Amino acid sequence: MTDQPITFQVVAESLLKDMLENIVRQHTLVNIANRISIQKTVGSANGSSFSNTLVGSNRDIFGQDKQKLKSTETARYFQCENCSRKIAGARFAQHISKCLERRKR
């Protein structure tokens, strides 16, 4: 198999080599993922720029239309776990704040 005798030093060097290879591999994968993410955000080299892509955009970070999400969330009704009423999404935060204050009294 190997012409070197198996010693602690050989095992330690082998472990160190394996760990360094894994660190380099992980670092490379992270850099590739970051580069892909930046390219998706900024746009590829076809002329689109960062400012043109994001300024005035009506989309959130997931690419969904902000206005559409806003209208669907405000149209939804949520049930208050405190008083069991159904509250519109637009007023839920205000309601829960007052509802919890009433419960404390």
N, C-alpha and C positions, 0 to 999 in steps of 0.2 A: 504494500500500500504506500506507505511513506518511508523515506529513508531517514527521516529525523525521529529520534526517540520522543515520545510524548512526555513533555515536562510541563510544569506550571507556566513557564514562560511561553511555550508554544501555544498552549491553550489560551493564555491571556492575550497574546498577539492575534490569535484567530478571532477571539471575541471582540477585540478592539476593531479589527478590520471589518467584521460584520456590522458592528454598531455604526462605524463611520459610513459604510455603504448605505445603511438604512437612513441615516441622517441626511446624506446627500440626496438620496432618492426622494425623501419626504420634502426636503427643501425645494427640489426641482419641481415636484408636483404642485406645491403651494404656489410657486412662481408662475407656473403655467396656468393654474386656475385664476390667479390674480390678473394675468395678462388677458385671458379670455374675458373676464369680467369687465376689465377696463375697456377692451375693444367693443364689447356690447354696449357699454355706457356711452362711450365717446363716439363710437362709430368706426368703421374700418377706414382704411386709407383711401377711400373713394371720394374724399373731399368734404364729408360732413365733419363739422367741428363740435367741440363740447358745448360751446355757447348756443349754437344753432339747435342742438339736440334737446337741451334741457330748458332753456329760457322760453317761457310761454307754453310749455308743455302742459297738457291737460290730463296727464297720466301719472299714476303713482309709481313707486319703485318697482312694482310687479307688472307694470304695463297695462293696468286696468284704468278705465275712464273714471276720473275723480267725481265728476258730476253725477254719473250714473250710480256710482257706489253711494254717494251722499243721499240721493233720492231714495234708493232702495233701503238704506238703513233707517231713514226717518220715517218711511212708510211702514216699517216693521213694528210690531208690538211685542213688548217684553213683559213677562209677568214678574211683578215685584215679589220677592221671596218673603218680604216683611209683612205686607198687607194683602197679598194675593191679587192685587189689581193689575189689569193690563194697561201698560203705559207705552205711548209712542216713543220710538227710539230717540227722537230729538229732545224729548223732555225727561228721559229716564234718569240722567245724572242729577238734574234738579230735584226730581221726585224722591230719589233714593236718599239724597242729602236731608230733605225735610222729613222723610219717613223715619229715618234712623234717629233724628233729633226727637221726634215725638215718642219714639219707643224708649228713649233714655229717661224721659220724664215720668 
